[in-house]
């Protein structure tokens, strides 16, 4: 009754079928536990309950079924250990417990079932060492599958003595050491998979032993040695491997040297993965002879030279990944022959020339087209017809001209990245027809015109970067634009917010008449707060007050000087809301000091201008607010500025006069520099409050040096949430 849709638990009275020899309920929807009453079926020879929804532990009583030859409980949700009682199943030929949640070590009694032909325990939580003499104890073994567990030790030496063995699978474990001898004695071997362990080889001929030995296995169709520490060059003998070899995984090792041309003789190869090694030289044109190839992975090596035109002969190719090499020249026009291609990644190379129109018209391309980080130039072809592609990344090239309106035909597009090119012209309004667009990055180009207001109607859009272009006009206010933390518009000085744009009579241009006195006004608030802080230090008493009002009617700040009489601050005395503002020395038991108050002030200053508090979710792995700002200081400070503040500063007027962006930038560096000086790790390295005050006043004076005093008709807008 296998491969049906039978549901529910096994009926208890099934144990009354005492003459039953075969019970096969594979691939159904049976739930519940494996019943211990099954042990009453004394004549049972075949028990198959795999691919169901069984849970719980395996009853040890199953070991009483002495006539059992096949036991399959794989692909369920079984837990616990493998019963030691299974050792009594001395007629057992096939044991399959794969894809469960079994744990512990393998009972030694299992290795005494000499009748076993197939032992499959893959995809569990099993651990311990595999006995080296397993091949002697289980001489009839044809299938050995221990993949995806936590086995340690070495590859059992005796497995390579089983001359009739067909499958050896030990991938994704914690095995170490070298590959034992004897690989050349396995003429019937079909699959050899030891990928993702800690296996190593050394010396110039480290791979030669493995590859050359396996040339005797003429039935080999699957070879995986990837994800280890294997060293050496690929030998010419690789071309002598089995003609039926279909999948060859050798990535993520320490392989160097060239790819031998003999690899083109593996006529049955459907998958070739040599990624993440140190392979050099050029791509041999002979790879174009692998007519059955569906996946080609040569990424993240040191391969140079041109991409051979012969690769266009691989008409069955689904995936090609040549990223992260030193390839030069043009993208072959022959790539237009890839009528079955699903993804193409040629990023992070030195490719030049224009993008062939044939690449942008591949009908099957459905997951990824990544040509980023090259030297591709010229305009994009007007014919873009990638109707099924999900991600297009053309960033970091030298592409010019307009964004073709044919981008509208990429109906499945979710991510479009074209940043850091020299694209010009307007943002095509038809881009709003891409209803599934989730991320759009057109930053650092020369785009002009206004932002299509229809962009706010893209409900799937979660990230928009239009920064550093020549855009102008009103920023839309709906949709994603309601949350400016997800929209990057900095570096477009002619853009303005809806409420900050009015027509100037007689000039016909938009002038930001909102007096963004936000920056200097905040200075004044902080200066007053600082002076109050210093004054309070001198007047504080031993009485501990939990909260001290610093900005009346706005926010309450914790004054750490109120703890001055305490000898230390323990974790049990940290006041609510103070995490991230307390200087590091307080955690080491030092007394509160004015230097500690300077630190807290500096954190608040950085928080004000970056829009991120010190406990922001993005600060993980040792990163904090100070280190984040320091990483961008001083050259790239705009990258850490609060996007909303940066947007307002793009059109900062005072008394009808535009404040120079250079002056603004200089003041910004001064302000953040003060914040960093206040938050030095060492208390002795911090600036004094008096010095901070003087520098802030100097920044204020510099900002308004060329402007007249504030007039009554200038609107003062202060965002109290930023103070």
C-alpha positions in Angstrom: 0.0 0.0 0.0 3.0 2.3 -0.6 2.8 5.7 -2.3 -0.7 6.6 -1.4 -2.3 9.2 0.9 -3.2 6.9 3.8 -3.5 9.0 7.0 -3.8 8.3 10.7 -2.0 5.9 13.0 -1.2 2.2 12.4 -4.1 0.2 13.8 -3.2 -1.8 16.9 -4.8 -5.0 15.6 -2.4 -5.2 12.7 -0.2 -7.2 15.1 -2.8 -10.1 14.8 -1.6 -10.8 11.2 0.8 -13.3 12.5 1.5 -14.9 9.0 2.4 -11.5 7.4 5.7 -11.6 5.6 5.7 -8.1 4.0 4.3 -4.8 5.4 5.0 -2.0 3.0 3.4 1.4 3.8 6.1 3.6 2.3 5.4 7.2 1.3 2.0 7.8 2.9 0.9 10.3 5.6 0.9 7.9 8.6 1.4 9.5 12.0 2.0 8.4 15.5 4.7 6.1 17.0 6.2 2.9 15.7 4.1 0.4 17.6 5.9 -2.1 19.8 3.2 -4.6 18.9 4.8 -5.0 15.5 7.2 -7.3 17.2 4.4 -9.9 17.3 4.7 -10.4 13.5 7.2 -13.2 13.9 7.1 -14.1 10.2 7.8 -10.6 9.0 10.6 -10.3 6.5 10.1 -6.9 5.0 9.0 -3.8 7.1 8.9 -0.5 5.2 7.4 2.5 7.0 9.7 5.1 5.5 8.5 8.5 4.1 5.8 9.0 6.6 5.2 11.2 9.6 6.2 8.8 12.4 7.7 10.2 15.6 9.1 9.1 18.9 11.8 6.5 19.6 12.3 3.2 17.8 11.0 0.2 19.9 13.9 -2.1 20.8 11.4 -5.0 20.4 11.8 -4.6 16.6 15.0 -6.6 17.3 12.8 -9.6 17.9 11.8 -9.9 14.2 14.5 -12.4 13.6 13.5 -13.1 9.9 13.6 -9.5 8.9 15.7 -8.9 5.8 14.7 -5.3 5.0 14.0 -2.6 7.6 13.2 0.9 6.3 12.2 3.6 8.7 13.8 6.5 6.8 12.4 10.0 6.3 10.3 10.3 9.4 10.7 12.3 12.6 12.1 9.5 14.8 14.2 10.5 17.8 16.3 8.8 20.4 19.0 6.2 19.8 19.4 3.3 17.5 18.4 0.2 19.6 21.3 -2.1 20.5 18.7 -4.9 20.0 19.0 -4.5 16.2 22.1 -6.6 16.5 19.9 -9.6 16.8 18.6 -9.1 13.2 21.2 -11.5 11.8 19.3 -11.9 8.5 19.1 -8.2 7.8 20.3 -7.1 4.4 19.0 -3.5 4.2 18.8 -1.0 7.1 17.6 2.5 6.2 17.2 5.0 9.0 18.1 8.1 6.9 16.6 11.6 7.4 15.4 11.4 11.0 16.5 13.0 14.3 18.3 10.0 15.8 21.3 10.7 18.1 24.0 9.0 20.0 26.6 6.5 18.7 26.0 3.5 16.5 25.6 0.4 18.7 28.6 -1.9 18.1 26.2 -4.8 17.5 25.2 -3.2 14.2 28.6 -3.9 12.9 28.2 -7.6 13.7 25.3 -8.0 11.2 27.5 -9.6 8.5 24.6 -10.1 6.2 24.2 -6.3 5.7 24.3 -5.3 2.0 23.0 -1.7 2.5 23.6 0.4 5.6 22.1 3.9 5.3 22.1 6.2 8.4 22.5 9.6 6.7 20.9 12.9 7.9 20.7 12.3 11.6 22.6 13.6 14.7 24.8 10.5 15.1 28.4 10.9 16.3 31.5 8.9 17.2 34.2 7.2 15.2 33.5 4.7 12.4 35.4 1.5 13.1 38.4 1.1 10.7 37.6 -2.6 10.2 34.0 -2.1 9.2 34.7 -3.6 5.8 35.9 -6.8 7.4 32.9 -7.1 9.8 30.5 -6.3 7.0 32.1 -8.1 4.0 28.9 -8.0 1.9 28.4 -4.2 2.0 27.5 -2.6 -1.3 26.0 0.6 -0.1 27.5 2.7 2.8 25.7 6.0 3.5 26.7 7.9 6.6 26.3 11.5 5.2 25.3 14.6 7.2 26.0 13.5 10.7 28.8 14.3 13.2 31.1 11.4 12.8 34.7 12.0 13.7 38.0 10.1 13.1 39.2 8.9 9.7 37.8 7.3 6.7 37.7 3.6 7.5 40.6 2.0 5.7 38.8 -1.3 5.2 36.1 0.3 3.0 38.5 0.5 0.1 39.1 -3.3 0.4 35.4 -4.1 -0.5 36.0 -4.8 -4.2 32.3 -5.1 -4.9 31.1 -1.9 -3.1 29.1 0.5 -5.2 28.3 3.5 -3.0 30.5 5.2 -0.4 29.0 8.3 1.1 30.4 10.2 4.1 29.9 13.9 3.2 29.2 16.6 5.7 30.8 15.1 8.8 33.9 15.9 10.8 36.3 13.3 9.4 39.9 14.2 9.1 43.2 12.7 8.0 44.1 11.5 4.5 42.3 9.3 2.0 43.4 5.7 2.7 44.9 3.6 -0.1 42.9 1.1 -2.1 40.8 3.4 -4.2 42.1 1.7 -7.3 40.5 -1.6 -6.2 36.9 -0.6 -6.6 35.9 -1.4 -10.2 32.1 -1.4 -9.5 32.1 1.9 -7.6 29.3 4.3 -8.8 29.3 7.0 -6.1 32.2 8.3 -4.0 31.2 11.3 -1.8 33.5 12.6 1.0 32.7 16.3 0.5 32.7 18.8 3.4 34.9 17.1 5.9 38.5 18.0 7.0 40.3 15.6 4.7 43.6 16.9 3.5 46.4 16.0 1.1 49.6 17.8 0.5 52.4 18.0 -2.1 52.4 18.7 -5.8 50.7 15.4 -6.5 48.1 15.5 -3.7 45.2 15.1 -6.1 47.0 12.7 -8.4 46.5 9.7 -6.1 42.7 10.3 -5.9 42.0 11.0 -9.5 44.4 8.4 -11.0 43.2 5.7 -8.6 39.5 6.3 -9.6 40.2 5.8 -13.3 39.8 2.1 -12.6 36.2 2.7 -11.5 34.6 2.6 -15.0 31.0 2.8 -13.6 31.7 6.0 -11.5 28.9 8.6 -12.1 29.2 10.8 -9.0 32.5 12.1 -7.5 32.5 14.7 -4.7 35.6 15.6 -2.9 34.7 19.3 -2.4 34.8 21.3 0.9 38.0 19.8 2.2 41.7 20.7 2.4 43.0 18.9 -0.6 46.0 20.4 -2.3 47.8 20.0 -5.6 47.2 20.4 -9.3 44.5 18.6 -11.3 46.3 15.8 -13.2 45.9 15.1 -16.9 44.5 11.7 -15.9 41.2 13.5 -15.0 40.3 12.9 -18.6 40.5 9.1 -18.0 37.8 9.0 -15.5 34.6 7.1 -16.3 32.8 8.1 -19.4 29.5 7.9 -17.5 30.7 10.4 -14.8 27.9 12.8 -14.5 28.7 15.0 -11.5 32.2 16.2 -10.5 32.5 18.3 -7.3 36.0 19.6 -6.5 35.3 23.1 -5.2 36.4 24.7 -1.9 39.8 23.0 -1.7 43.3 24.2 -2.2 43.7 23.2 -5.8 46.1 25.3 -7.9 47.6 25.2 -11.4 45.7 25.0 -14.7 42.6 23.1 -15.7 43.9 20.4 -18.0 42.5 20.3 -21.5 41.8 16.5 -21.0 38.8 17.5 -19.0 37.0 17.9 -22.3 37.0 14.1 -22.7 34.4 13.6 -19.9 31.6 13.5 -22.4 28.9 12.5 -19.9 29.6 15.3 -17.5 26.4 17.3 -16.5 27.9 19.2 -13.5 31.5 20.6 -13.1 32.2 22.6 -10.0 35.8 23.8 -9.4 34.8 27.0 -7.6 36.7 28.5 -4.6 40.2 27.2 -5.3 43.4 28.9 -6.4 43.2 27.6 -10.0 45.0 29.8 -12.5 45.6 29.9 -16.3 42.8 30.2 -18.8 39.6 28.4 -19.3 40.4 25.5 -21.7 38.3 25.8 -24.9 37.8 22.0 -24.6 35.2 22.5 -21.9 33.0 23.5 -24.8 33.0 19.8 -25.9 31.0 18.8 -22.8 27.7 18.8 -24.6 25.8 17.3 -21.6 27.0 20.0 -19.2 24.2 21.7 -17.3 26.2 23.4 -14.5 29.6 25.1 -14.8 31.1 26.6 -11.7 34.6 28.1 -11.9 34.0 31.0 -9.5 36.4 32.6 -7.1 39.7 31.3 -8.5 42.6 33.1 -10.3 41.6 32.3 -13.8 42.6 34.8 -16.5 42.4 35.4 -20.2 39.3 35.6 -22.4 36.1 33.5 -22.0 36.3 31.0 -24.8 33.6 31.3 -27.5 33.3 27.5 -27.4 31.4 27.8 -24.2 28.5 28.9 -26.3 28.3 25.2 -27.5 26.9 24.2 -24.1 23.3 24.5 -25.2 22.0 22.4 -22.2 23.7 24.7 -19.7 21.4 25.8 -16.8 23.9 27.6 -14.6 27.2 29.3 -15.3 29.2 30.9 -12.6 32.6 32.5 -13.5 32.5 35.2 -10.8 35.5 36.4 -8.9 38.3 35.7 -11.4 40.6 37.9 -13.6 38.8 37.3 -16.9 39.3 39.9 -19.6 37.8 40.7 -23.0 34.3 40.8 -24.1 31.3 38.6 -23.2 31.0 36.1 -26.0 28.1 36.7 -28.3 27.8 32.9 -28.5 26.3 33.0 -25.0 23.1 33.8 -26.8 23.0 30.1 -27.5 22.1 29.3 -23.9 18.4 28.6 -24.5 18.1 26.7 -21.2 20.1 29.0 -19.0 18.5 29.9 -15.6 21.3 31.9 -14.0 24.5 33.7 -15.2 27.2 35.2 -12.9 30.2 36.9 -14.5 30.7 39.4 -11.7 34.0 40.6 -10.2 36.2 40.2 -13.3 37.8 42.6 -15.8 35.4 42.1 -18.7 35.0 45.1 -21.0 33.1 46.1 -24.1 29.3 46.4 -24.3 26.8 43.9 -23.1 25.7 41.7 -26.0 22.0 42.2 -26.8 21.8 38.4 -27.0 22.5 38.1 -23.3 19.5 40.4 -22.4 17.1 38.3 -24.5 17.7 34.8 -23.1 14.1 33.5 -22.7 14.9 31.0 -20.0 16.9 33.2 -17.7 14.8 33.2 -14.5 17.0 33.6 -11.4 20.0 35.8 -11.8 21.9 37.9 -14.3 25.0 39.3 -12.5 27.5 41.3 -14.6 28.5 43.7 -11.8 32.1 44.8 -10.9 33.5 44.7 -14.4 34.5 47.4 -17.0 31.5 47.0 -19.2 30.8 50.2 -21.1 28.5 51.7 -23.7 24.7 52.0 -23.6 22.4 49.2 -22.6 20.8 47.5 -25.6 17.3 48.8 -26.2 16.0 45.2 -26.4 15.7 43.8 -22.9 13.4 40.8 -22.9 14.2 38.9 -19.7 10.6 38.1 -18.8 11.4 35.6 -16.1 14.5 36.9 -14.4 14.3 37.7 -10.7 17.6 39.6 -10.1 19.6 41.8 -12.5 22.9 43.3 -11.2 24.8 45.6 -13.5 26.4 47.7 -10.8 30.0 49.0 -10.8 30.6 49.2 -14.5 30.9 52.0 -17.0 27.5 51.7 -18.6 26.2 55.0 -20.1 23.1 56.2 -21.8 19.5 55.9 -20.7 17.8 53.1 -18.9 15.9 51.3 -21.7 12.1 51.4 -21.4 12.1 47.8 -22.4 13.0 47.0 -18.7 9.2 47.0 -18.3 9.1 43.5 -19.9 11.0 42.0 -17.0 7.7 41.2 -15.3 9.2 38.8 -12.7 12.0 41.3 -11.6 12.4 41.6 -7.8 15.9 43.1 -7.6 17.4 45.7 -10.0 20.9 47.0 -9.3 22.6 49.5 -11.6 24.6 51.6 -9.1 27.9 53.2 -9.8 27.7 53.6 -13.6 27.4 56.7 -15.7 23.8 56.2 -16.7 21.9 59.4 -17.7 18.5 60.6 -18.5 15.3 60.2 -16.4 14.2 57.3 -14.4 11.8 55.6 -16.8 8.2 55.9 -15.5 7.4 52.5 -16.9 9.6 51.0 -14.1 6.4 51.2 -12.0 5.0 48.4 -14.1 7.4 46.0 -12.3 4.9 45.3 -9.5 7.1 42.7 -7.8 10.1 45.0 -7.4 11.6 44.6 -3.9 14.9 46.4 -4.2 16.0 49.2 -6.7 19.5 50.7 -6.6 20.3 53.4 -9.2 22.7 55.3 -7.0 25.9 57.1 -8.2 24.9 57.7 -11.8 24.0 60.9 -13.7 20.3 60.4 -13.7 18.2 63.6 -14.0 14.6 64.7 -13.9 12.1 64.0 -11.1 11.4 60.9 -9.2 8.4 59.2 -10.8 5.6 59.7 -8.2 4.2 56.3 -9.2 7.1 54.7 -7.4 5.2 55.2 -4.2 2.6 52.7 -5.5 5.0 49.8 -5.7 3.8 47.9 -2.7 6.5 45.3 -2.8 9.3 47.8 -2.8 11.4 47.6 0.4 14.6 49.3 -0.5 15.2 52.3 -2.8 18.6 54.0 -3.4 18.7 57.0 -5.8 21.5 58.8 -4.1 24.2 60.8 -5.8 22.5 61.6 -9.1 21.1 64.9 -10.5 17.5 64.4 -9.6 15.3 67.4 -8.8 11.9 68.3 -7.7 9.5 67.0 -5.1 10.2 63.8 -3.3 7.0 61.6 -3.3 5.4 61.2 0.2 3.5 58.0 -0.1 4.3 54.3 0.0 8.0 53.5 0.8 8.7 57.3 1.0 6.9 57.4 4.3 9.9 55.6 5.9 13.0 57.5 4.7 15.3 55.1 6.5 14.6 52.7 3.6 15.1 55.4 0.9 18.5 56.9 0.1 18.3 60.3 -1.7 21.5 62.0 -0.5 23.7 63.7 -3.1 20.8 65.1 -5.0 20.9 68.8 -4.0 17.9 69.8 -6.1 15.5 67.4 -4.4 13.3 68.7 -1.7 10.5 67.4 0.5 6.9 68.3 -0.4 6.4 70.8 2.5 9.8 72.4 1.9 9.2 73.3 -1.8 7.5 76.5 -3.0 7.7 78.4 -6.2 9.8 81.5 -6.0 8.1 84.4 -7.8 9.9 85.8 -10.9 12.4 83.0 -11.0 10.3 79.9 -11.7 12.5 77.7 -9.6 11.9 75.7 -6.4 13.7 77.2 -3.4 13.9 75.5 0.0 12.5 78.3 2.2 12.3 76.1 5.3 15.1 77.5 7.4 16.8 74.4 8.4 18.0 75.8 11.6 17.7 72.3 12.9 21.5 71.9 13.0 22.3 75.2 14.8 19.2 75.0 17.0 20.2 71.6 18.1 23.7 73.0 18.9 22.1 75.6 21.2 20.0 73.0 22.9 23.0 70.8 23.5 25.1 73.8 24.6 22.6 74.7 27.2 22.3 71.1 28.2 26.1 70.8 28.4 26.4 74.0 30.6 23.7 72.6 32.8 25.6 69.3 33.0 28.8 71.0 34.0 27.0 73.2 36.6 25.2 70.2 38.0 28.5 68.3 38.4 29.7 71.0 40.8 26.5 71.1 42.8 25.7 67.4 43.0 25.3 65.8 46.3 25.5 62.2 47.5 21.8 61.7 47.1 21.0 59.4 44.2 18.2 60.6 41.9 17.1 58.2 39.2 16.2 60.7 36.5 17.3 64.4 36.0 15.3 66.6 33.7 17.7 68.2 31.2 15.5 69.4 28.4 12.2 70.5 30.0 9.2 69.0 28.3 11.2 66.9 25.9 13.4 64.0 27.2 14.8 62.8 30.5 18.5 62.0 30.7 20.2 60.0 33.4 22.9 62.0 35.2 25.7 59.7 36.1 27.2 62.4 38.3 24.4 61.6 40.7 26.3 58.4 41.4 29.5 60.3 42.1 29.6 59.2 45.8 29.3 55.6 44.8 32.5 53.5 44.6 31.3 51.5 41.5 28.4 50.8 39.3 27.4 47.1 39.1 25.2 45.5 36.6 22.4 45.5 39.2 22.5 49.3 39.4 22.4 50.2 35.7 19.4 52.5 35.3 16.8 51.7 32.7 17.5 53.3 29.4 21.2 53.9 30.2 22.6 50.9 28.3 25.0 52.2 25.7 25.4 55.6 27.3 27.6 54.4 30.2 31.3 54.8 29.6 33.4 51.5 29.6 35.3 52.3 32.7 32.2 52.3 34.9 31.8 48.6 34.1 35.3 48.1 35.5 34.3 49.6 38.9 35.7 53.1 38.4 34.0 56.0 40.1 31.7 58.3 38.1 33.5 61.3 36.8 33.2 64.3 34.5 35.0 62.3 31.8 32.2 59.8 32.1 29.6 62.5 31.5 31.6 63.7 28.4 31.3 60.1 27.1 27.6 60.0 27.6 27.3 63.4 25.9 29.3 62.2 22.9 27.1 59.2 22.5 24.0 61.4 22.5 25.6 63.7 19.9 26.4 60.8 17.6 22.9 59.5 18.1 21.4 62.9 17.2 23.2 63.1 13.8 23.1 59.5 12.8 19.6 58.7 13.8 20.7 55.4 15.5 20.8 54.8 19.2 23.7 52.9 20.8 21.6 49.7 21.1 20.4 49.7 17.5 19.8 46.2 16.2 22.5 46.6 13.5 25.3 46.8 16.0 26.4 43.2 16.4 29.6 41.3 16.6 31.6 43.9 18.4 30.3 46.8 16.3 28.9 49.8 18.2 27.8 53.3 17.4 31.2 54.8 17.9 33.0 52.3 15.7 30.4 52.6 13.0 30.9 56.4 12.8 34.7 56.0 13.0 34.7 53.6 10.0 33.3 56.4 7.8 35.2 59.3 9.4 36.1 61.7 7.9 35.9 60.9 4.1 32.5 59.2 4.1 30.6 60.8 6.9 27.5 61.3 4.8 27.1 57.5 4.8 26.4 57.5 8.5 24.2 60.6 8.7 20.5 60.3 9.4 18.8 60.1 6.0 16.1 62.5 7.0 18.6 65.1 8.2 20.8 64.6 5.1 17.8 65.1 2.8 17.0 68.4 4.5 20.6 69.5 4.4 20.7 69.0 0.6 18.8 72.4 0.3 19.8 74.3 3.4 19.0 78.0 3.2 19.4 80.8 5.8 17.9 84.2 5.2 17.4 83.3 1.6 21.0 82.4 1.0 22.0 78.8 0.2 24.6 77.5 2.6 27.5 76.0 0.7 27.6 72.2 0.8 31.3 72.3 1.4 30.7 74.4 4.5 27.9 72.1 5.7 30.2 69.1 5.1 33.0 70.7 7.1 30.7 71.5 10.0 29.4 67.9 9.9 33.0 66.6 10.2 33.6 68.9 13.1 30.4 67.8 14.9 31.0 64.0 14.4 34.6 64.6 15.3 33.6 66.1 18.6 31.3 63.1 19.2 34.2 60.7 18.5 36.6 62.7 20.8 34.0 62.5 23.6 33.7 58.8 23.3 37.3 57.7 23.3 37.8 54.3 25.0 40.3 55.8 27.4 38.9 58.5 29.8 42.2 60.4 29.6 41.9 60.6 25.8 38.6 62.3 25.8 38.1 66.0 25.1 36.9 68.2 27.9 33.4 69.5 28.0 34.8 73.1 27.7 36.7 72.2 24.6 33.7 70.4 23.1 31.6 73.5 23.8 34.1 75.8 22.1 34.3 73.6 19.0 30.5 73.4 18.7 30.2 77.2 18.9 32.9 77.5 16.3 31.0 75.1 14.0 27.8 77.2 14.5 29.6 80.4 13.7 31.2 78.9 10.6 27.8 77.7 9.3 26.2 81.2 9.5 29.3 83.3 8.8 28.1 84.4 5.4 24.5 84.9 6.4 22.7 87.8 8.1 20.9 87.4 11.4 17.7 85.4 11.4 14.6 87.4 10.2 11.1 87.1 11.4 9.8 85.6 8.1 12.1 82.6 8.4 10.3 79.5 9.7 12.1 77.7 12.5 11.5 73.9 12.4 13.0 71.8 15.2 12.3 68.1 15.2 11.9 67.5 18.9 12.2 63.7 18.4 15.8 64.3 17.4 16.7 66.2 20.6 
